[in-house]
Amino acid sequence: MNFTGSDISVVGLFGFVIVLTLVEMYFSYAHDRKLYTKRDTWTNIYLMTAAIVINLATKTGTFFLLQYCYQFRLFQIPNIWLYWFVLILAQDFLYWFLHTVGHYVRFFWAMHVTHHSSEHFNLTTGFRSTVFEPLYRVFFYLPLAFMGFTAVDIIFAYLVTQIYGNLVHTQYDIKLPKWYGYIFVTPSHHRVHHASNVRYLDKNMGMVLILWDRWFGTFQEELPEDVIKYGLTTQPEDTGAVNIIFHEFIALSADVKKAPTFIDKVKYIFNPPGWSHDGSTKIAKIMQQELREEEEKRYEALQQDKVKGLNDRGELSSTG
């Protein structure tokens, strides 16, 4: 069997992630930080294995579809450095778009929710894959083939950026230059992404570059006054691996059945998670707007109290 340079690079990078995971696991136990639990870690490994199986099952179809579309490429980039720069940049943007769809369309959220279901956050959380994503991911990357990138190179670029995405799943504070956090996704950015706090919902979708989030309004920095709580806004009672994969499909099916009209049924499928025909549940944007309004009211009340306090002291000093 002949291994290409790309194969060796991916295996080497993946091995690096495994070593870092074991190191983080060791320090977590050594310092009693409780970042890992056996049940959660094994669930992550199970979900990663399930995703790998589906990846392998769809690999041939993915490759041939990308290569077929490559025949109809609109242009070709001859410079090898520019070729890879544009490929990584375009692939990362399309991942941001794919990821955003996974958060804003409930049907896709039903598949992506597995990645967010853990109440822990560590390097193995990155292995808690969106199991069914390989079934539809290729359609988001078809523009790359039309842009003149080969199937092999598209898949390689995806694997490399995925490995970077795994590395930011950590609670350890890593001191990085300020400029780095303006351009690239950092662990702090991705901690926000995995939070269930209202302020942090559906934020920081980027894999490698955080620029997409800054430019398109999905960026949120980690705030010390809003301590992160990991997991889902409503955790499933059954945290078994099978239920983690299918519980949102079950909930979506129940909502579709109870919808009074056909249009409402369609809206349950394609509207953001939390949408309901009777307003009994709310989408993240509505909850965040309510949070902002509540914080503004508290701020205004605090300012009024300060002004009142200054006026009271002024009156006391004038009478004294």
Solvent accessible surface area in square Angstrom, and as a share of the most:
residue,aa,sasa,rsa
1,M,204,0.91
2,N,146,0.75
3,F,128,0.53
4,T,80,0.46
5,G,54,0.52
6,S,40,0.26
7,D,61,0.32
8,I,112,0.57
9,S,48,0.31
10,V,28,0.16
11,V,104,0.60
12,G,45,0.44
13,L,67,0.33
14,F,84,0.35
15,G,30,0.29
16,F,104,0.43
17,V,1,0.01
18,I,63,0.32
19,V,86,0.50
20,L,61,0.30
21,T,6,0.04
22,L,107,0.53
23,V,67,0.39
24,E,10,0.05
25,M,47,0.21
26,Y,142,0.54
27,F,84,0.35
28,S,1,0.01
29,Y,128,0.49
30,A,59,0.46
31,H,111,0.50
32,D,99,0.51
33,R,101,0.37
34,K,142,0.60
35,L,9,0.04
36,Y,8,0.03
37,T,51,0.30
38,K,160,0.68
39,R,149,0.54
40,D,14,0.07
41,T,17,0.10
42,W,170,0.60
43,T,14,0.08
44,N,0,0.00
45,I,59,0.30
46,Y,101,0.38
47,L,0,0.00
48,M,36,0.16
49,T,68,0.39
50,A,24,0.19
51,A,5,0.04
52,I,78,0.40
53,V,89,0.51
54,I,32,0.16
55,N,54,0.28
56,L,118,0.58
57,A,82,0.63
58,T,32,0.19
59,K,118,0.50
60,T,87,0.51
61,G,48,0.46
62,T,29,0.17
63,F,62,0.26
64,F,129,0.54
65,L,57,0.28
66,L,3,0.02
67,Q,60,0.27
68,Y,125,0.48
69,C,10,0.06
70,Y,34,0.13
71,Q,116,0.52
72,F,112,0.47
73,R,99,0.36
74,L,142,0.70
75,F,99,0.41
76,Q,86,0.38
77,I,24,0.12
78,P,130,0.82
79,N,79,0.41
80,I,102,0.52
81,W,210,0.74
82,L,89,0.45
83,Y,15,0.06
84,W,71,0.25
85,F,125,0.52
86,V,36,0.21
87,L,0,0.00
88,I,55,0.28
89,L,66,0.33
90,A,19,0.15
91,Q,1,0.01
92,D,1,0.00
93,F,67,0.28
94,L,22,0.11
95,Y,22,0.08
96,W,21,0.07
97,F,94,0.39
98,L,6,0.03
99,H,8,0.04
100,T,21,0.12
101,V,23,0.13
102,G,5,0.05
103,H,5,0.02
104,Y,46,0.18
105,V,29,0.17
106,R,18,0.07
107,F,80,0.33
108,F,41,0.17
109,W,36,0.13
110,A,0,0.00
111,M,13,0.06
112,H,10,0.05
113,V,2,0.01
114,T,1,0.01
115,H,21,0.10
116,H,8,0.04
117,S,5,0.03
118,S,6,0.04
119,E,91,0.41
120,H,54,0.24
121,F,1,0.00
122,N,0,0.00
123,L,10,0.05
124,T,4,0.02
125,T,1,0.00
126,G,13,0.13
127,F,14,0.06
128,R,7,0.03
129,S,29,0.19
130,T,13,0.07
131,V,5,0.03
132,F,43,0.18
133,E,19,0.09
134,P,6,0.04
135,L,96,0.48
136,Y,26,0.10
137,R,30,0.11
138,V,13,0.07
139,F,120,0.50
140,F,33,0.14
141,Y,8,0.03
142,L,31,0.15
143,P,56,0.35
144,L,0,0.00
145,A,0,0.00
146,F,71,0.30
147,M,48,0.21
148,G,1,0.01
149,F,0,0.00
150,T,37,0.21
151,A,0,0.00
152,V,82,0.47
153,D,29,0.15
154,I,2,0.01
155,I,41,0.21
156,F,40,0.17
157,A,0,0.00
158,Y,25,0.09
159,L,66,0.33
160,V,42,0.24
161,T,5,0.03
162,Q,47,0.21
163,I,15,0.08
164,Y,50,0.19
165,G,5,0.05
166,N,21,0.11
167,L,48,0.24
168,V,6,0.04
169,H,8,0.04
170,T,9,0.05
171,Q,44,0.20
172,Y,55,0.21
173,D,108,0.56
174,I,93,0.47
175,K,182,0.77
176,L,71,0.35
177,P,68,0.43
178,K,191,0.81
179,W,151,0.53
180,Y,48,0.18
181,G,14,0.13
182,Y,117,0.44
183,I,56,0.28
184,F,54,0.22
185,V,2,0.01
186,T,11,0.06
187,P,11,0.07
188,S,34,0.22
189,H,15,0.07
190,H,12,0.06
191,R,20,0.07
192,V,0,0.00
193,H,4,0.02
194,H,6,0.03
195,A,6,0.04
196,S,14,0.09
197,N,25,0.13
198,V,50,0.29
199,R,49,0.18
200,Y,0,0.00
201,L,24,0.12
202,D,25,0.13
203,K,34,0.15
204,N,1,0.01
205,M,0,0.00
206,G,1,0.01
207,M,17,0.08
208,V,19,0.11
209,L,17,0.09
210,I,0,0.00
211,L,29,0.14
212,W,24,0.08
213,D,0,0.00
214,R,76,0.28
215,W,153,0.54
216,F,107,0.45
217,G,57,0.55
218,T,11,0.07
219,F,53,0.22
220,Q,34,0.15
221,E,97,0.43
222,E,58,0.26
223,L,35,0.17
224,P,120,0.76
225,E,130,0.59
226,D,26,0.13
227,V,121,0.69
228,I,26,0.13
229,K,119,0.51
230,Y,26,0.10
231,G,5,0.04
232,L,18,0.09
233,T,92,0.54
234,T,112,0.65
235,Q,45,0.20
236,P,19,0.12
237,E,182,0.82
238,D,79,0.41
239,T,53,0.31
240,G,22,0.21
241,A,21,0.17
242,V,95,0.55
243,N,33,0.17
244,I,2,0.01
245,I,12,0.06
246,F,88,0.37
247,H,27,0.12
248,E,21,0.09
249,F,52,0.22
250,I,111,0.56
251,A,40,0.31
252,L,11,0.06
253,S,49,0.32
254,A,55,0.43
255,D,26,0.13
256,V,32,0.19
257,K,160,0.68
258,K,115,0.49
259,A,6,0.04
260,P,90,0.56
261,T,69,0.40
262,F,152,0.63
263,I,105,0.54
264,D,22,0.11
265,K,61,0.26
266,V,51,0.29
267,K,82,0.35
268,Y,4,0.01
269,I,50,0.26
270,F,119,0.49
271,N,39,0.20
272,P,37,0.23
273,P,31,0.19
274,G,25,0.24
275,W,55,0.19
276,S,13,0.09
277,H,66,0.30
278,D,94,0.49
279,G,50,0.48
280,S,81,0.52
281,T,76,0.44
282,K,94,0.40
283,I,35,0.18
284,A,14,0.11
285,K,120,0.51
286,I,83,0.42
287,M,54,0.24
288,Q,12,0.05
289,Q,74,0.33
290,E,73,0.33
291,L,40,0.20
292,R,121,0.44
293,E,75,0.34
294,E,88,0.39
295,E,49,0.22
296,E,100,0.45
297,K,141,0.60
298,R,132,0.48
299,Y,134,0.51
300,E,99,0.45
301,A,50,0.38
302,L,96,0.48
303,Q,66,0.29
304,Q,124,0.55
305,D,91,0.47
306,K,112,0.48
307,V,83,0.48
308,K,125,0.53
309,G,23,0.22
310,L,110,0.55
311,N,84,0.43
312,D,58,0.30
313,R,145,0.53
314,G,38,0.36
315,E,109,0.49
316,L,129,0.64
317,S,83,0.54
318,S,92,0.59
319,T,114,0.66
320,G,98,0.94
